[in-house]
Amino acid sequence: MKEPVILTLEDNKHPDDITLLPWAKGKPLAWDVTVPDTYTESHIADRCPPHGAAAHQATQHKIAKYSKLASTHMFYPIAIEIAGTWDDMAIELVQEIGRRTTVIAQDTRETVFLFQSLSIALQWGNAVSFLNTMNTE
């Protein structure tokens, strides 16, 4: 699928999406989602990696990849390991979206609902990936 022109940066990189309205400090928000697989050999080879190490590593990679974006956008990498561990920046962004939604909806549970919805989406994606590995013959 071809990316919309607005998402193509000068260096030909494509974040997942960008807000049209300013998010903070007069800048729009841009984000890029990644879900590292903590069960791959590259992560298992490290003996007992710290909890959330794959998500943190993915976040650092995205920050470096989109470093030029910081001058014009508020950039948030969203890294959630397939086992469900969230990187701190992803948590921070979802909490802020929840706070802003709470102001509009007047329901203090909005942040919880958002985390639940995203967790279910992750579980659904894991289930689909797992089922696609099964031999259906």
N, CA, C and O atoms as CSV, one atom per row, in Angstrom:
chain,resi,resn,atom,element,x,y,z
A,1,MET,N,N,0.841,-1.165,0.000
A,1,MET,CA,C,0.000,0.000,0.000
A,1,MET,C,C,0.893,1.236,0.000
A,1,MET,O,O,1.832,1.312,0.792
A,2,LYS,N,N,0.626,2.180,-0.848
A,2,LYS,CA,C,1.432,3.378,-0.941
A,2,LYS,C,C,1.111,4.332,0.203
A,2,LYS,O,O,-0.052,4.555,0.539
A,3,GLU,N,N,2.174,4.894,0.797
A,3,GLU,CA,C,2.019,5.842,1.898
A,3,GLU,C,C,1.474,7.164,1.372
A,3,GLU,O,O,1.827,7.573,0.266
A,4,PRO,N,N,0.623,7.839,2.138
A,4,PRO,CA,C,0.207,9.187,1.751
A,4,PRO,C,C,1.423,10.115,1.680
A,4,PRO,O,O,2.373,9.944,2.444
A,5,VAL,N,N,1.401,11.072,0.790
A,5,VAL,CA,C,2.529,11.972,0.585
A,5,VAL,C,C,2.913,12.688,1.868
A,5,VAL,O,O,4.100,12.913,2.103
A,6,ILE,N,N,1.950,13.052,2.705
A,6,ILE,CA,C,2.248,13.770,3.938
A,6,ILE,C,C,3.146,12.965,4.875
A,6,ILE,O,O,3.854,13.546,5.697
A,7,LEU,N,N,3.130,11.653,4.764
A,7,LEU,CA,C,3.939,10.821,5.651
A,7,LEU,C,C,5.342,10.561,5.119
A,7,LEU,O,O,6.175,10.002,5.832
A,8,THR,N,N,5.618,10.953,3.885
A,8,THR,CA,C,6.931,10.733,3.317
A,8,THR,C,C,7.825,11.906,3.686
A,8,THR,O,O,7.574,13.041,3.280
A,9,LEU,N,N,8.850,11.630,4.444
A,9,LEU,CA,C,9.771,12.670,4.871
A,9,LEU,C,C,10.833,12.883,3.798
A,9,LEU,O,O,10.962,12.083,2.872
A,10,GLU,N,N,11.589,13.966,3.932
A,10,GLU,CA,C,12.616,14.274,2.948
A,10,GLU,C,C,13.627,13.140,2.793
A,10,GLU,O,O,14.158,12.932,1.702
A,11,ASP,N,N,13.894,12.414,3.862
A,11,ASP,CA,C,14.856,11.319,3.794
A,11,ASP,C,C,14.186,9.998,3.420
A,11,ASP,O,O,14.767,8.926,3.589
A,12,ASN,N,N,12.947,10.091,2.907
A,12,ASN,CA,C,12.182,8.943,2.405
A,12,ASN,C,C,11.816,7.935,3.499
A,12,ASN,O,O,11.641,6.749,3.223
A,13,LYS,N,N,11.704,8.411,4.729
A,13,LYS,CA,C,11.266,7.556,5.826
A,13,LYS,C,C,9.791,7.804,6.071
A,13,LYS,O,O,9.286,8.891,5.791
A,14,HIS,N,N,9.103,6.808,6.589
A,14,HIS,CA,C,7.652,6.861,6.739
A,14,HIS,C,C,7.222,6.489,8.157
A,14,HIS,O,O,7.169,5.303,8.483
A,15,PRO,N,N,6.910,7.480,9.016
A,15,PRO,CA,C,6.312,7.103,10.300
A,15,PRO,C,C,4.918,6.541,10.034
A,15,PRO,O,O,4.358,6.744,8.956
A,16,ASP,N,N,4.363,5.838,11.010
A,16,ASP,CA,C,3.050,5.222,10.809
A,16,ASP,C,C,1.947,6.250,10.594
A,16,ASP,O,O,1.047,6.035,9.782
A,17,ASP,N,N,2.011,7.372,11.321
A,17,ASP,CA,C,0.977,8.384,11.131
A,17,ASP,C,C,1.416,9.695,11.757
A,17,ASP,O,O,2.351,9.743,12.557
A,18,ILE,N,N,0.716,10.764,11.371
A,18,ILE,CA,C,0.985,12.110,11.859
A,18,ILE,C,C,-0.353,12.799,12.090
A,18,ILE,O,O,-1.274,12.664,11.285
A,19,THR,N,N,-0.458,13.539,13.196
A,19,THR,CA,C,-1.685,14.304,13.429
A,19,THR,C,C,-1.673,15.548,12.546
A,19,THR,O,O,-0.612,16.056,12.184
A,20,LEU,N,N,-2.848,16.026,12.210
A,20,LEU,CA,C,-2.953,17.244,11.420
A,20,LEU,C,C,-2.886,18.490,12.303
A,20,LEU,O,O,-2.385,19.532,11.881
A,21,LEU,N,N,-3.387,18.374,13.513
A,21,LEU,CA,C,-3.387,19.491,14.449
A,21,LEU,C,C,-2.163,19.418,15.356
A,21,LEU,O,O,-1.637,18.330,15.595
A,22,PRO,N,N,-1.703,20.559,15.862
A,22,PRO,CA,C,-0.566,20.529,16.791
A,22,PRO,C,C,-0.883,19.696,18.032
A,22,PRO,O,O,-1.997,19.741,18.553
A,23,TRP,N,N,0.098,18.946,18.492
A,23,TRP,CA,C,-0.057,18.103,19.667
A,23,TRP,C,C,0.495,18.803,20.901
A,23,TRP,O,O,-0.171,18.872,21.934
A,24,ALA,N,N,1.712,19.320,20.791
A,24,ALA,CA,C,2.364,20.017,21.897
A,24,ALA,C,C,3.439,20.929,21.328
A,24,ALA,O,O,4.031,20.631,20.291
A,25,LYS,N,N,3.684,22.030,22.004
A,25,LYS,CA,C,4.709,22.991,21.594
A,25,LYS,C,C,4.509,23.461,20.156
A,25,LYS,O,O,5.473,23.806,19.472
A,26,GLY,N,N,3.247,23.475,19.694
A,26,GLY,CA,C,2.935,23.925,18.343
A,26,GLY,C,C,3.306,22.943,17.250
A,26,GLY,O,O,3.232,23.274,16.067
A,27,LYS,N,N,3.706,21.738,17.630
A,27,LYS,CA,C,4.129,20.727,16.650
A,27,LYS,C,C,3.101,19.599,16.570
A,27,LYS,O,O,2.502,19.229,17.579
A,28,PRO,N,N,2.897,19.053,15.363
A,28,PRO,CA,C,2.033,17.869,15.257
A,28,PRO,C,C,2.741,16.640,15.840
A,28,PRO,O,O,3.960,16.626,16.010
A,29,LEU,N,N,1.958,15.633,16.133
A,29,LEU,CA,C,2.474,14.382,16.682
A,29,LEU,C,C,2.709,13.396,15.552
A,29,LEU,O,O,1.876,13.250,14.657
A,30,ALA,N,N,3.840,12.727,15.598
A,30,ALA,CA,C,4.124,11.627,14.678
A,30,ALA,C,C,4.482,10.413,15.522
A,30,ALA,O,O,5.100,10.540,16.579
A,31,TRP,N,N,4.087,9.233,15.046
A,31,TRP,CA,C,4.409,8.025,15.796
A,31,TRP,C,C,4.709,6.882,14.846
A,31,TRP,O,O,4.292,6.877,13.688
A,32,ASP,N,N,5.438,5.921,15.367
A,32,ASP,CA,C,5.768,4.724,14.617
A,32,ASP,C,C,5.711,3.553,15.590
A,32,ASP,O,O,6.337,3.580,16.650
A,33,VAL,N,N,4.960,2.534,15.219
A,33,VAL,CA,C,4.728,1.390,16.096
A,33,VAL,C,C,5.614,0.223,15.685
A,33,VAL,O,O,5.787,-0.053,14.498
A,34,THR,N,N,6.165,-0.447,16.666
A,34,THR,CA,C,6.912,-1.670,16.425
A,34,THR,C,C,6.607,-2.658,17.543
A,34,THR,O,O,6.448,-2.273,18.701
A,35,VAL,N,N,6.526,-3.923,17.184
A,35,VAL,CA,C,6.244,-4.979,18.159
A,35,VAL,C,C,7.357,-6.023,18.041
A,35,VAL,O,O,7.240,-6.973,17.266
A,36,PRO,N,N,8.447,-5.842,18.819
A,36,PRO,CA,C,9.544,-6.802,18.725
A,36,PRO,C,C,9.160,-8.160,19.303
A,36,PRO,O,O,8.447,-8.257,20.302
A,37,ASP,N,N,9.653,-9.197,18.647
A,37,ASP,CA,C,9.393,-10.566,19.073
A,37,ASP,C,C,10.493,-10.991,20.036
A,37,ASP,O,O,11.635,-11.204,19.629
A,38,THR,N,N,10.151,-11.112,21.292
A,38,THR,CA,C,11.137,-11.452,22.318
A,38,THR,C,C,11.542,-12.924,22.291
A,38,THR,O,O,12.431,-13.336,23.036
A,39,TYR,N,N,10.905,-13.705,21.448
A,39,TYR,CA,C,11.211,-15.132,21.380
A,39,TYR,C,C,12.100,-15.493,20.199
A,39,TYR,O,O,12.350,-16.674,19.960
A,40,THR,N,N,12.580,-14.507,19.459
A,40,THR,CA,C,13.481,-14.787,18.345
A,40,THR,C,C,14.863,-15.113,18.889
A,40,THR,O,O,15.195,-14.762,20.021
A,41,GLU,N,N,15.663,-15.786,18.075
A,41,GLU,CA,C,17.000,-16.177,18.511
A,41,GLU,C,C,17.841,-14.987,18.927
A,41,GLU,O,O,18.628,-15.078,19.869
A,42,SER,N,N,17.682,-13.862,18.226
A,42,SER,CA,C,18.508,-12.693,18.544
A,42,SER,C,C,18.235,-12.169,19.946
A,42,SER,O,O,19.135,-11.608,20.572
A,43,HIS,N,N,17.027,-12.335,20.455
A,43,HIS,CA,C,16.722,-11.884,21.810
A,43,HIS,C,C,16.969,-12.987,22.835
A,43,HIS,O,O,17.370,-12.702,23.964
A,44,ILE,N,N,16.736,-14.230,22.457
A,44,ILE,CA,C,16.939,-15.344,23.383
A,44,ILE,C,C,18.427,-15.582,23.603
A,44,ILE,O,O,18.833,-16.029,24.676
A,45,ALA,N,N,19.242,-15.285,22.591
A,45,ALA,CA,C,20.682,-15.494,22.702
A,45,ALA,C,C,21.278,-14.708,23.862
A,45,ALA,O,O,22.224,-15.170,24.500
A,46,ASP,N,N,20.742,-13.543,24.137
A,46,ASP,CA,C,21.189,-12.781,25.309
A,46,ASP,C,C,20.626,-13.488,26.533
A,46,ASP,O,O,19.411,-13.583,26.701
A,47,ARG,N,N,21.500,-13.973,27.368
A,47,ARG,CA,C,21.024,-14.706,28.538
A,47,ARG,C,C,20.321,-13.771,29.502
A,47,ARG,O,O,20.889,-12.783,29.966
A,48,CYS,N,N,19.099,-14.098,29.785
A,48,CYS,CA,C,18.272,-13.343,30.725
A,48,CYS,C,C,18.331,-11.835,30.470
A,48,CYS,O,O,18.778,-11.077,31.331
A,49,PRO,N,N,17.881,-11.400,29.293
A,49,PRO,CA,C,17.881,-9.948,29.068
A,49,PRO,C,C,16.933,-9.283,30.049
A,49,PRO,O,O,15.951,-9.895,30.469
A,50,PRO,N,N,17.213,-8.038,30.422
A,50,PRO,CA,C,16.324,-7.347,31.372
A,50,PRO,C,C,14.906,-7.247,30.820
A,50,PRO,O,O,14.703,-7.190,29.607
A,51,HIS,N,N,13.945,-7.227,31.712
A,51,HIS,CA,C,12.532,-7.106,31.357
A,51,HIS,C,C,12.328,-5.847,30.517
A,51,HIS,O,O,12.679,-4.751,30.954
A,52,GLY,N,N,11.767,-5.991,29.323
A,52,GLY,CA,C,11.511,-4.845,28.465
A,52,GLY,C,C,12.681,-4.413,27.609
A,52,GLY,O,O,12.609,-3.375,26.951
A,53,ALA,N,N,13.766,-5.187,27.600
A,53,ALA,CA,C,14.966,-4.804,26.847
A,53,ALA,C,C,14.699,-4.707,25.350
A,53,ALA,O,O,15.215,-3.804,24.691
A,54,ALA,N,N,13.901,-5.624,24.803
A,54,ALA,CA,C,13.618,-5.592,23.364
A,54,ALA,C,C,12.803,-4.360,22.992
A,54,ALA,O,O,13.051,-3.743,21.957
A,55,ALA,N,N,11.831,-3.997,23.828
A,55,ALA,CA,C,11.024,-2.798,23.567
A,55,ALA,C,C,11.886,-1.550,23.677
A,55,ALA,O,O,11.757,-0.636,22.863
A,56,HIS,N,N,12.763,-1.499,24.672
A,56,HIS,CA,C,13.643,-0.340,24.826
A,56,HIS,C,C,14.600,-0.217,23.640
A,56,HIS,O,O,14.828,0.881,23.132
A,57,GLN,N,N,15.151,-1.331,23.207
A,57,GLN,CA,C,16.060,-1.327,22.058
A,57,GLN,C,C,15.326,-0.871,20.796
A,57,GLN,O,O,15.873,-0.097,20.010
A,58,ALA,N,N,14.108,-1.335,20.598
A,58,ALA,CA,C,13.316,-0.927,19.432
A,58,ALA,C,C,13.007,0.568,19.480
A,58,ALA,O,O,13.034,1.244,18.451
A,59,THR,N,N,12.712,1.081,20.674
A,59,THR,CA,C,12.452,2.510,20.841
A,59,THR,C,C,13.678,3.328,20.458
A,59,THR,O,O,13.568,4.315,19.730
A,60,GLN,N,N,14.833,2.923,20.942
A,60,GLN,CA,C,16.062,3.649,20.620
A,60,GLN,C,C,16.349,3.628,19.115
A,60,GLN,O,O,16.813,4.617,18.549
A,61,HIS,N,N,16.069,2.498,18.482
A,61,HIS,CA,C,16.261,2.384,17.030
A,61,HIS,C,C,15.340,3.357,16.287
A,61,HIS,O,O,15.773,4.024,15.347
A,62,LYS,N,N,14.077,3.439,16.704
A,62,LYS,CA,C,13.107,4.346,16.049
A,62,LYS,C,C,13.488,5.810,16.279
A,62,LYS,O,O,13.356,6.630,15.370
A,63,ILE,N,N,13.955,6.145,17.470
A,63,ILE,CA,C,14.377,7.524,17.756
A,63,ILE,C,C,15.532,7.909,16.831
A,63,ILE,O,O,15.548,9.011,16.282
A,64,ALA,N,N,16.491,7.010,16.660
A,64,ALA,CA,C,17.615,7.289,15.767
A,64,ALA,C,C,17.142,7.389,14.314
A,64,ALA,O,O,17.580,8.267,13.570
A,65,LYS,N,N,16.255,6.493,13.923
A,65,LYS,CA,C,15.763,6.480,12.540
A,65,LYS,C,C,15.050,7.777,12.175
A,65,LYS,O,O,15.218,8.292,11.070
A,66,TYR,N,N,14.255,8.303,13.104
A,66,TYR,CA,C,13.468,9.501,12.832
A,66,TYR,C,C,14.025,10.743,13.527
A,66,TYR,O,O,13.263,11.646,13.873
A,67,SER,N,N,15.318,10.802,13.733
A,67,SER,CA,C,15.921,11.920,14.468
A,67,SER,C,C,15.672,13.272,13.792
A,67,SER,O,O,15.526,14.277,14.487
A,68,LYS,N,N,15.619,13.322,12.477
A,68,LYS,CA,C,15.381,14.584,11.766
A,68,LYS,C,C,13.956,15.089,11.972
A,68,LYS,O,O,13.688,16.278,11.800
A,69,LEU,N,N,13.063,14.211,12.330
A,69,LEU,CA,C,11.657,14.566,12.512
A,69,LEU,C,C,11.443,15.451,13.745
A,69,LEU,O,O,10.459,16.188,13.815
A,70,ALA,N,N,12.351,15.381,14.706
A,70,ALA,CA,C,12.195,16.100,15.973
A,70,ALA,C,C,12.129,17.616,15.803
A,70,ALA,O,O,11.563,18.303,16.654
A,71,SER,N,N,12.688,18.140,14.739
A,71,SER,CA,C,12.670,19.591,14.559
A,71,SER,C,C,11.289,20.108,14.148
A,71,SER,O,O,10.979,21.280,14.363
A,72,THR,N,N,10.467,19.253,13.567
A,72,THR,CA,C,9.158,19.692,13.074
A,72,THR,C,C,7.979,18.988,13.728
A,72,THR,O,O,6.845,19.452,13.603
A,73,HIS,N,N,8.217,17.876,14.425
A,73,HIS,CA,C,7.138,17.072,15.009
A,73,HIS,C,C,7.514,16.601,16.409
A,73,HIS,O,O,8.689,16.518,16.765
A,74,MET,N,N,6.490,16.299,17.185
A,74,MET,CA,C,6.683,15.575,18.438
A,74,MET,C,C,6.650,14.099,18.030
A,74,MET,O,O,5.613,13.613,17.580
A,75,PHE,N,N,7.761,13.383,18.179
A,75,PHE,CA,C,7.817,11.993,17.731
A,75,PHE,C,C,7.787,11.042,18.915
A,75,PHE,O,O,8.530,11.204,19.883
A,76,TYR,N,N,6.915,10.052,18.819
A,76,TYR,CA,C,6.829,9.002,19.827
A,76,TYR,C,C,6.947,7.642,19.156
A,76,TYR,O,O,6.103,7.272,18.340
A,77,PRO,N,N,7.995,6.896,19.497
A,77,PRO,CA,C,8.031,5.505,19.074
A,77,PRO,C,C,7.148,4.704,20.029
A,77,PRO,O,O,7.180,4.925,21.240
A,78,ILE,N,N,6.376,3.792,19.496
A,78,ILE,CA,C,5.525,2.952,20.330
A,78,ILE,C,C,6.043,1.520,20.179
A,78,ILE,O,O,5.834,0.880,19.148
A,79,ALA,N,N,6.711,1.036,21.203
A,79,ALA,CA,C,7.276,-0.313,21.170
A,79,ALA,C,C,6.627,-1.142,22.273
A,79,ALA,O,O,6.684,-0.803,23.455
A,80,ILE,N,N,6.010,-2.234,21.845
A,80,ILE,CA,C,5.360,-3.159,22.771
A,80,ILE,C,C,5.826,-4.556,22.396
A,80,ILE,O,O,5.599,-5.001,21.271
A,81,GLU,N,N,6.468,-5.246,23.312
A,81,GLU,CA,C,6.931,-6.608,23.030
A,81,GLU,C,C,5.737,-7.529,22.849
A,81,GLU,O,O,4.667,-7.285,23.407
A,82,ILE,N,N,5.919,-8.595,22.064
A,82,ILE,CA,C,4.783,-9.489,21.824
A,82,ILE,C,C,4.276,-10.144,23.104
A,82,ILE,O,O,3.127,-10.582,23.170
A,83,ALA,N,N,5.134,-10.209,24.119
A,83,ALA,CA,C,4.709,-10.772,25.401
A,83,ALA,C,C,3.949,-9.745,26.240
A,83,ALA,O,O,3.450,-10.071,27.317
A,84,GLY,N,N,3.858,-8.494,25.745
A,84,GLY,CA,C,3.037,-7.502,26.417
A,84,GLY,C,C,3.778,-6.422,27.172
A,84,GLY,O,O,3.133,-5.549,27.753
A,85,THR,N,N,5.102,-6.433,27.194
A,85,THR,CA,C,5.851,-5.401,27.902
A,85,THR,C,C,5.927,-4.139,27.048
A,85,THR,O,O,6.315,-4.190,25.880
A,86,TRP,N,N,5.554,-3.011,27.641
A,86,TRP,CA,C,5.537,-1.723,26.955
A,86,TRP,C,C,6.789,-0.932,27.302
A,86,TRP,O,O,7.265,-0.979,28.436
A,87,ASP,N,N,7.324,-0.207,26.324
A,87,ASP,CA,C,8.396,0.732,26.601
A,87,ASP,C,C,7.799,1.964,27.281
A,87,ASP,O,O,6.623,2.272,27.084
A,88,ASP,N,N,8.593,2.658,28.068
A,88,ASP,CA,C,8.116,3.821,28.824
A,88,ASP,C,C,7.525,4.921,27.937
A,88,ASP,O,O,6.541,5.555,28.318
A,89,MET,N,N,8.107,5.151,26.769
A,89,MET,CA,C,7.591,6.212,25.891
A,89,MET,C,C,6.201,5.862,25.355
A,89,MET,O,O,5.363,6.746,25.180
A,90,ALA,N,N,5.961,4.592,25.099
A,90,ALA,CA,C,4.638,4.160,24.641
A,90,ALA,C,C,3.612,4.364,25.750
A,90,ALA,O,O,2.500,4.829,25.498
A,91,ILE,N,N,3.986,4.018,26.972
A,91,ILE,CA,C,3.097,4.213,28.118
A,91,ILE,C,C,2.791,5.694,28.287
A,91,ILE,O,O,1.640,6.076,28.500
A,92,GLU,N,N,3.814,6.519,28.192
A,92,GLU,CA,C,3.643,7.970,28.346
A,92,GLU,C,C,2.654,8.528,27.324
A,92,GLU,O,O,1.788,9.331,27.671
A,93,LEU,N,N,2.782,8.106,26.069
A,93,LEU,CA,C,1.891,8.607,25.022
A,93,LEU,C,C,0.451,8.148,25.255
A,93,LEU,O,O,-0.476,8.951,25.145
A,94,VAL,N,N,0.256,6.883,25.570
A,94,VAL,CA,C,-1.094,6.366,25.784
A,94,VAL,C,C,-1.731,7.028,27.005
A,94,VAL,O,O,-2.929,7.310,27.001
A,95,GLN,N,N,-0.949,7.275,28.036
A,95,GLN,CA,C,-1.490,7.976,29.207
A,95,GLN,C,C,-1.917,9.400,28.847
A,95,GLN,O,O,-2.951,9.873,29.319
A,96,GLU,N,N,-1.134,10.080,28.021
A,96,GLU,CA,C,-1.496,11.440,27.621
A,96,GLU,C,C,-2.753,11.435,26.753
A,96,GLU,O,O,-3.624,12.288,26.922
A,97,ILE,N,N,-2.851,10.492,25.836
A,97,ILE,CA,C,-4.075,10.378,25.025
A,97,ILE,C,C,-5.262,10.104,25.933
A,97,ILE,O,O,-6.337,10.673,25.743
A,98,GLY,N,N,-5.072,9.229,26.926
A,98,GLY,CA,C,-6.133,8.935,27.889
A,98,GLY,C,C,-6.551,10.166,28.678
A,98,GLY,O,O,-7.742,10.393,28.890
A,99,ARG,N,N,-5.571,10.967,29.118
A,99,ARG,CA,C,-5.883,12.199,29.854
A,99,ARG,C,C,-6.701,13.154,28.980
A,99,ARG,O,O,-7.693,13.724,29.433
A,100,ARG,N,N,-6.282,13.317,27.747
A,100,ARG,CA,C,-6.993,14.227,26.840
A,100,ARG,C,C,-8.404,13.712,26.530
A,100,ARG,O,O,-9.343,14.500,26.419
A,101,THR,N,N,-8.546,12.420,26.395
A,101,THR,CA,C,-9.860,11.833,26.134
A,101,THR,C,C,-10.757,11.982,27.358
A,101,THR,O,O,-11.955,12.228,27.224
A,102,THR,N,N,-10.184,11.835,28.543
A,102,THR,CA,C,-10.947,11.992,29.782
A,102,THR,C,C,-11.535,13.398,29.891
A,102,THR,O,O,-12.676,13.564,30.323
A,103,VAL,N,N,-10.764,14.400,29.503
A,103,VAL,CA,C,-11.256,15.784,29.554
A,103,VAL,C,C,-12.484,15.938,28.666
A,103,VAL,O,O,-13.444,16.608,29.046
A,104,ILE,N,N,-12.460,15.331,27.505
A,104,ILE,CA,C,-13.577,15.453,26.562
A,104,ILE,C,C,-14.761,14.588,26.987
A,104,ILE,O,O,-15.900,15.055,27.007
A,105,ALA,N,N,-14.491,13.332,27.324
A,105,ALA,CA,C,-15.566,12.380,27.624
A,105,ALA,C,C,-16.072,12.478,29.064
A,105,ALA,O,O,-17.143,11.959,29.379
A,106,GLN,N,N,-15.319,13.132,29.931
A,106,GLN,CA,C,-15.677,13.237,31.350
A,106,GLN,C,C,-15.797,11.870,32.016
A,106,GLN,O,O,-16.616,11.676,32.915
A,107,ASP,N,N,-14.969,10.921,31.565
A,107,ASP,CA,C,-14.968,9.573,32.150
A,107,ASP,C,C,-13.527,9.255,32.537
A,107,ASP,O,O,-12.663,9.138,31.668
A,108,THR,N,N,-13.267,9.115,33.820
A,108,THR,CA,C,-11.909,8.898,34.310
A,108,THR,C,C,-11.342,7.528,33.932
A,108,THR,O,O,-10.164,7.261,34.167
A,109,ARG,N,N,-12.162,6.670,33.355
A,109,ARG,CA,C,-11.696,5.332,32.964
A,109,ARG,C,C,-11.125,5.284,31.550
A,109,ARG,O,O,-10.709,4.217,31.097
A,110,GLU,N,N,-11.094,6.406,30.847
A,110,GLU,CA,C,-10.668,6.415,29.450
A,110,GLU,C,C,-9.268,5.834,29.237
A,110,GLU,O,O,-9.046,5.088,28.284
A,111,THR,N,N,-8.328,6.173,30.118
A,111,THR,CA,C,-6.964,5.651,29.974
A,111,THR,C,C,-6.961,4.128,30.113
A,111,THR,O,O,-6.297,3.431,29.346
A,112,VAL,N,N,-7.692,3.628,31.077
A,112,VAL,CA,C,-7.774,2.176,31.290
A,112,VAL,C,C,-8.389,1.506,30.059
A,112,VAL,O,O,-7.899,0.475,29.599
A,113,PHE,N,N,-9.458,2.093,29.531
A,113,PHE,CA,C,-10.105,1.524,28.342
A,113,PHE,C,C,-9.137,1.488,27.158
A,113,PHE,O,O,-9.119,0.525,26.392
A,114,LEU,N,N,-8.341,2.538,27.016
A,114,LEU,CA,C,-7.390,2.601,25.911
A,114,LEU,C,C,-6.320,1.520,26.050
A,114,LEU,O,O,-6.011,0.825,25.081
A,115,PHE,N,N,-5.755,1.375,27.243
A,115,PHE,CA,C,-4.772,0.310,27.466
A,115,PHE,C,C,-5.386,-1.067,27.225
A,115,PHE,O,O,-4.741,-1.936,26.638
A,116,GLN,N,N,-6.622,-1.275,27.670
A,116,GLN,CA,C,-7.287,-2.560,27.450
A,116,GLN,C,C,-7.483,-2.832,25.961
A,116,GLN,O,O,-7.235,-3.943,25.494
A,117,SER,N,N,-7.921,-1.832,25.226
A,117,SER,CA,C,-8.152,-2.002,23.785
A,117,SER,C,C,-6.850,-2.337,23.057
A,117,SER,O,O,-6.817,-3.222,22.202
A,118,LEU,N,N,-5.782,-1.623,23.404
A,118,LEU,CA,C,-4.499,-1.884,22.749
A,118,LEU,C,C,-3.941,-3.257,23.146
A,118,LEU,O,O,-3.322,-3.931,22.323
A,119,SER,N,N,-4.154,-3.668,24.382
A,119,SER,CA,C,-3.695,-4.992,24.823
A,119,SER,C,C,-4.452,-6.100,24.103
A,119,SER,O,O,-3.866,-7.114,23.723
A,120,ILE,N,N,-5.742,-5.908,23.918
A,120,ILE,CA,C,-6.537,-6.893,23.177
A,120,ILE,C,C,-6.077,-6.962,21.728
A,120,ILE,O,O,-5.992,-8.050,21.159
A,121,ALA,N,N,-5.779,-5.811,21.124
A,121,ALA,CA,C,-5.286,-5.791,19.746
A,121,ALA,C,C,-3.970,-6.559,19.638
A,121,ALA,O,O,-3.751,-7.286,18.669
A,122,LEU,N,N,-3.095,-6.399,20.631
A,122,LEU,CA,C,-1.824,-7.134,20.644
A,122,LEU,C,C,-2.081,-8.632,20.751
A,122,LEU,O,O,-1.477,-9.418,20.021
A,123,GLN,N,N,-2.968,-9.032,21.651
A,123,GLN,CA,C,-3.286,-10.455,21.810
A,123,GLN,C,C,-3.908,-11.021,20.539
A,123,GLN,O,O,-3.610,-12.149,20.145
A,124,TRP,N,N,-4.766,-10.243,19.903
A,124,TRP,CA,C,-5.398,-10.676,18.661
A,124,TRP,C,C,-4.327,-10.887,17.583
A,124,TRP,O,O,-4.344,-11.892,16.872
A,125,GLY,N,N,-3.402,-9.937,17.468
A,125,GLY,CA,C,-2.316,-10.062,16.493
A,125,GLY,C,C,-1.449,-11.280,16.770
A,125,GLY,O,O,-1.041,-11.978,15.842
A,126,ASN,N,N,-1.166,-11.537,18.041
A,126,ASN,CA,C,-0.392,-12.732,18.403
A,126,ASN,C,C,-1.143,-14.001,18.027
A,126,ASN,O,O,-0.544,-14.950,17.522
A,127,ALA,N,N,-2.450,-14.025,18.268
A,127,ALA,CA,C,-3.252,-15.209,17.941
A,127,ALA,C,C,-3.258,-15.453,16.433
A,127,ALA,O,O,-3.109,-16.590,15.986
A,128,VAL,N,N,-3.429,-14.396,15.656
A,128,VAL,CA,C,-3.429,-14.532,14.196
A,128,VAL,C,C,-2.071,-15.041,13.719
A,128,VAL,O,O,-2.004,-15.933,12.873
A,129,SER,N,N,-0.990,-14.478,14.259
A,129,SER,CA,C,0.356,-14.926,13.875
A,129,SER,C,C,0.562,-16.394,14.233
A,129,SER,O,O,1.106,-17.162,13.439
A,130,PHE,N,N,0.128,-16.779,15.422
A,130,PHE,CA,C,0.280,-18.164,15.859
A,130,PHE,C,C,-0.522,-19.108,14.969
A,130,PHE,O,O,-0.012,-20.144,14.541
A,131,LEU,N,N,-1.778,-18.754,14.690
A,131,LEU,CA,C,-2.621,-19.608,13.865
A,131,LEU,C,C,-2.075,-19.744,12.443
A,131,LEU,O,O,-2.254,-20.783,11.806
A,132,ASN,N,N,-1.419,-18.713,11.952
A,132,ASN,CA,C,-0.849,-18.778,10.599
A,132,ASN,C,C,0.357,-19.687,10.528
A,132,ASN,O,O,0.790,-20.035,9.429
A,133,THR,N,N,0.922,-20.088,11.669
A,133,THR,CA,C,2.054,-21.007,11.661
A,133,THR,C,C,1.591,-22.459,11.675
A,133,THR,O,O,2.393,-23.368,11.465
A,134,MET,N,N,0.317,-22.678,11.920
A,134,MET,CA,C,-0.211,-24.039,12.026
A,134,MET,C,C,-0.375,-24.643,10.643
A,134,MET,O,O,-0.746,-23.953,9.693
A,135,ASN,N,N,-0.102,-25.912,10.538
A,135,ASN,CA,C,-0.301,-26.650,9.302
A,135,ASN,C,C,-1.773,-27.012,9.219
A,135,ASN,O,O,-2.270,-27.782,10.040
A,136,THR,N,N,-2.481,-26.460,8.225
A,136,THR,CA,C,-3.924,-26.693,8.119
A,136,THR,C,C,-4.261,-27.832,7.172
A,136,THR,O,O,-5.433,-28.041,6.858
A,137,GLU,N,N,-3.276,-28.560,6.717
A,137,GLU,CA,C,-3.572,-29.672,5.776
A,137,GLU,C,C,-3.961,-30.922,6.506
A,137,GLU,O,O,-4.240,-31.943,5.878
